[in-house]
Amino acid sequence: MKVRFWGTRGSIATPGPGTTRFGGNTSCVEITTNSGALLIFDCGTGAHPLAAKLMAENQGAINANILLGHTHWDHIQGFPFFSPAFVKDNSAAIYGPEGSHGTLQKVLAGQMEFTYFPVELAQLPAAISYHDLTEGIHTIDGVRIAAQFLDHPAMTLGYRVEADGVVVVYLVDHEPFSDELWRAGTPPGHIESILHDGDRRHAHFMANADLVIHDAQYTPQEYPSKKTWGHSSYDYVVQIASAAGVRKVALTHHDPGHNDDFVAEIEAKARALADQISTGLEVFCAYEGCEMTLVPNATARPFVAPDPSQESVSERRFHVLVVDDYPATLTLVTQALEQENYTVSSATSGSQALAMIEALMPDLVVLDYKMRGMDGLAVTKALRARPETQNLPVLMLTGMTDEPSTRAGFDAGVTDYVTKPFSIPQFTARVRACLART
């Protein structure tokens, strides 16, 4: 398997003398398998030089598979300049997460309206197909690819490629689920010691990979002011990849405000942290033009995903119960969910919520942690004590991000946490991910 980086920058392209080493093009990674499958992860401005290479090297038809983590502009803005799409005998199968605002075709067509671009999407001569994905195992051009939702203010998928006896995992854009990575009273550095179920799931997804390509846009000092923006700091990536037994990690999605010297400093600090942890993890900052040939690994194991629902999340009308005794939060969350076309009920106390759940079972409960009288933990424990609500998803809203509070919630049976303050896009993405899993 061959891997090449064509774009490593996040948010916006940053050409210039300060980005010549690590590159200024936005996200784009090419993977080719021994069977000849061409997989392109994200289609930022790096897709333009990739397209030129494909056109120069291929005498026959080009059949590309483009897997988008999500459809924010820095991940799709190179598609109008993907020249193989302008040739009749070529094809492009485009994949992306189900549940985004608008279909893949509609989103890509939007940036190619005549106001913005001289050639509209429908005028492209190549055969273009569009495929909505959710979590689970997919076969794309004969390659086994697992998909899993990431934590970002948009529906975003990470991809795990298993082919040629190796595993490559692409995880851009992603933010830690919790401020605390490790559960108290357990030895750090192990997947089982990870506090938040979302971070633990994230580690399992990259377990024993030969190469993990991971968002690391921020330093630990920058991250607190950028929280809820949907990106990681390098220390989170190094620690979680080390716990997962990853062999090599490429830090990518470099911030547009970080020049080559700054990125090189991140690389040095990330390597020092990896050496301190002493697990043999190799760390580097991805740079444009970086090429790697991965050889078969006898310890590679296929990822086992839970059986996904056979019902499309986008096509079903879900019922969500919101429970909060603070009127402003209750109104904010209810309006946000109604705008996403959910059927929403509300309760202002834990006892009222339990009575409503017994009368009309919702698909998801959004529950405040701290309430007068019966708090969120007590409600969750009551739900888990009833056979009919043992598996009812509970999304907890809380401003309590300390380890004991988070641990107590998961021990009580909380499905997921969203910490305050949160952005509405981040919140609704987590809601949809919870529903997709159930």
N, C-alpha and C positions, 0 to 999 in steps of 0.2 A: 504494500500500500504506500502511495506517495501523498504527501501533504505539502501544500505551498500556501504561504500567506501573501495575499494581494492587497489587503487593507486592514490596518490594525488600530485606526483612530476611532474614537467615539464622538458622538454628538454632531460634529461638523468637520469637514475636510480642512486640514491646516497645512497647505503647501508652504514652502519657504526654507530659508537656510537653517532654521532651528529644528527642522524635522527630517533632515535628510537621512539620518541613521535608522530611525525606527519607522519612518514613513508618515505621510500626511493623509493618505486615503482612508475613507471609512470602511467599515467591516466587510471583508470578503475572504473566504478561505476555500481553496480547491482541494478536493480529495479524489484521487483516481485509484480504483481497485485493480487487482490483477486480471479480473474478468473484463476490464474496460469500462466499467461504470464510472460516469462523471458526476460527482456530487459537489455542488457549490453551496456553501453555507453563508447566507446573507448576500445581499446584492448592493452594497454601498458603492462608493466611487471606485473602489478597487476592482469592481467588475469590468471597468473599461479596459485597463491593461490586460486583464485575464482574457477578455474577448478578443483582443488583438492577437494574443498568443494562440488562442484556439483557431482563429481564422488562418493564421500563418502556417500552423503545423498540420492541419487536417485537410486532406484532399477530398474525403468523402463527407457524408452528412454528419453534422454535430448533433448529438442527442444529450441535452443537458438536463440535470435534475437540480432545481434551485430550491433549497430548503430555507425558508425565512423563519428566524426566531420570532419576529413580530414585524409589524408594518410601520414602525416609526421611520421617519424620512431617511435617517442615516443608514438604514438597513435596506432601503429599496431605491435610493436615488440614482444608483448606477444602472438600473434596468433599462431606462430609455437609451442608454449607450452600449447595451449588450448586443454587439453587431451580429452574432449568429442568428438573432431573432429577425433580422432583415433579409434572410436567405430562405427561399421557398422550401428547399428540401430538408432544412433543419427542424428540430423540435425542442421545445422547452416545457418540461413538466414542473409546475410551480406548486410548492407545498407551504402551508402555513397554519397557524393555530386557529381552530374553530372558535368562534365567540368574539372575534374582533368586531369593531364597528364597521360593518359592510363586508362584502365578500372580497376575496383576494382580487378577483377580476375588477371589481368596482374601485378598490383602492389603487391598484396599479393604473387603471384607466384614468383616475382622477389627476394623477401627476403628469399624464400625457395628453390632457385636454389641449386643444389648439392654443388656448391662451398662454400655456406654459411651454408647449413643445410642438414642433411643426408636424410630427407624425403621430397620429392617434393609435392607441393600442390595437383597435380593430383593423387597422391598416397593415399591421405587421405580417409579412408573408409566411413566416415559419408557423408550424403547427404548435399552438400553445394550449396547454391544458391546466386546470386549476384544481387543487385538492385540499380540502379542509381536514386537518388532523386533530386528534385529541390524544390524551395520554394512552400509552399502550405500545404494542409491538407492530411494526409495519414492515412490509417488504417493498423496497423501492429499487427498481432496476436490478432485481435479484439480490439486493443487499439487505440484511437484517438491521433495522434501525428502530431503536426504542425512543419514545418521546415522553417528556415529563415537563409539567408546568414549572416555571421559575417564578421568583418573587419580583415583579416589576409592575409599574403603573399601567400596564396593558397586558392583554393575554399574550404570554410569551412562552415558547417551548424551548427546552434544551434537547439536544439530540445525542444519542449514543450509537456509534457506528461499530458494528461487529462484522468484520470480514477479513479474509486472508490471514486468519489466526491472530489478529490484533484487535485492540479496542481503542477508539478515539472518541472523546466526549467533547461536545461543543456547548458551552454554557455562557451565553451572552444575550441579554443583560440580566443581571441577578443581584439581589440585595439580601444580606443575612436576614433570617426570620426573627432573630433575637439579638439583643445587645450582649447577652451572655452566651458564650458558646458551650461551656462545660457545666455539667451537672455537679453540684457540690457533693462531696463525699465519695466521688468516683475518680479513678486515675485518668487525667486528661490524655488525649492522644489516641483514644479508641472511639469507634463509631458508637458503641453502647453508652459512652459517657457524654454524648452530645445532649444538651438540655432540651432543645426545641425539636418537636417531631418533624417540622419542615426542614430544618438543617440536617437532621439525621437521615431523612429521605433523600436529601440532596447528596449526602456523602455516599449512601448506598448506590445511588445512580452512577457515580463515578468510580465505584469500587474496583480496584485492581486494574485500572485502565493503563494502557501504555502511554497515552498522551491525553491530557485534559487541557483544552483551550478555554480559559476562564476570564470573564470580566474582572478587571482589577483597576478601575478608573481612579480610585482615590488612595491617599495615604490614610493611616489611622487618625492623623490629626485633622484631615479634611472631612472625614466621613460624618462626624456629628452634625455639621451644618448642612450636609447634603442628604441627610436621612430622608427617606420616602422618595428619593429621586430614582431609585431602582438599580443601584450599582454597588459594587463591593470594594473593600480595601484589600491590599495585598496580603496583610497578615491573616485575615479570615481565610483567604484562598489557600495559603500555604498550610495553615493548621488543619483545615478540613480535608485537603487533598492528602496530606500526610496521614491523617487518621484513616483515610479510605484506601491506603496502600497504593496510591498512584505512583507511577515510575517517573513521569516527566510532566511538568505543568508549564504552559505558555500563558503568561499574563498578557492580556490584550485589552482593547477598547480604551486606549490611552486618552487621557483628558486633553481637550484641545488647548488648554492652558499650560500643559507640560511640554517643555521642549526636550531635545535629546538628552541634555545633561540631567534634567529632572528625572526622566524615565530611567536613565542609567543608574541614578542614585536609588530609585525604587528597586531596580533589579539587584543591586548590591545588598540592600537591606533585606530583600526577600530571600536571597541566597544565604545570608547570615542567619536569618531565622530558621531556615530549613536545616542548616548545619547544627544549629543549637538544639533543634528537636531530634536530630540524629536518626533519621529514618531512611536516609539514602535518596530522598526526593531530589530530583534535578529540576531547577527553576531557571527560567529565562524570560525576558520580555520579548514578545513577538515583534518581528520587524518585517517590513515589506521585502519580498524576495527570498525569505527564509524557506528553504526546501528541506524536507525530511523524508527518508525512506525507512519505513517501519518493518521490521522482520517479524516472522511468526513467534508467538510467545506460548510456550506449552502450558502456562498457568491461566491463560485467558478463559474466562467463564461467561456464558451468556447471561444477560440481565433477565431476571424473572419479574415481570410486571403483574400487578393485580388485574383481574379480569375487568376491563372497562365496561361501562354501561353501553348497551347496544342502541340506546336512544340518544338522539342528537340533543345537546344542551340548548342549542340555538332554536330548536323547533318546539320545545316544550315550555309550557307556562308554569313556572315554579311558584310555590307559595312559601313566603318567608315570614317568620314571626320575629319582630324586633321588640326587645325587652330592655327598657331603660327608664329610670325614675327621674332623669334630667330632661325636661321638655325640649331644650334646644338641640341636644344630641339626638333625641328620639325623632324630632322633625327632620333634622339634617339627613339621618340615615334612611328614614322612610322615603323622603323625596328622591334621594339618590337611587334607591332600589326601584321605585316606581318609574323613574326615567329609563331604567334598564328593562322595563316591561315585565317586572315581577308582580305577582299578586302579594300585597303586603298587609299584614295585620300587626297591631301594636299592643303592648301591655306595659303598664307602669310599675308593676311589682312582680316578685317571683311567684307569689301564690296565684295571682291572676294569670300569669303565663302558664303555670301547670294546669290550671282549669281549662284554658283555651286549647292547650295541646291535647288534653284528653278528649275535648269535644270535637276538634278538627285538626287532625295531624298535619303539621306543615312539613315541607321538604328540608327546611333549614331553620335553626334558631340563632339569631344574632343577639348576644346576651352581654349586658354590662356586668363587669366584675363586682364593683362596689355599689350596692343598692341598700337603701334602708330596709330593715326587717330581714327578709330572706335574700341573701346576696347571690351572686352568680354561681359561686361554688356550691352552695346548698341546692340551687335549682339543678345544676348539672348532676350532682350526686343522686337527687331524686329521680331524674330521668334515667340514669344508668341502673337504678334499682328496679325499674319496671321493664319486663320483657319486651313490651311493644315499643319502647323508646330507647332500648339499649344501644342501637346503632344510629339514632337520629343525630345528624351532624350539628355540632354546637360551635359557633364562631364567637369567641370571646373578645369583647372590646375592653381594653384596660390601659390605664396610665401607669400601672405598676409593672415595671420591667425588671425588677430585681429577681435574682435566681430563685429564692424561696417561693415567691408568689407564682412565678411561671411554673415551677415544679409542682406546686400544689394544684394548679389548674389542670395540668396534664394527668396528675395522679387521680384527680376527680373524674376525668373522662372527657376533658375539652378536646375538640377535634383540631382547632387551630386558634391562633391568637392574632389580633390586629392591635398594635399598640398605638395609643394616643400620644401626640397628634398624628393623624394619618391624612393622606390625600384621598379624595373621593375616587380617582381612577385606581389607586392602589387597593382601596377597600373593595370596589366592585370586581376587580380582577380576582381577588382572593375568594370572594363569594362564588364567582363562577367556577373557580378551580375546585372548591369544596363540592359544589353540585355535580361537576363533571366526574368526580371520583366516586360518587354515590349513585 
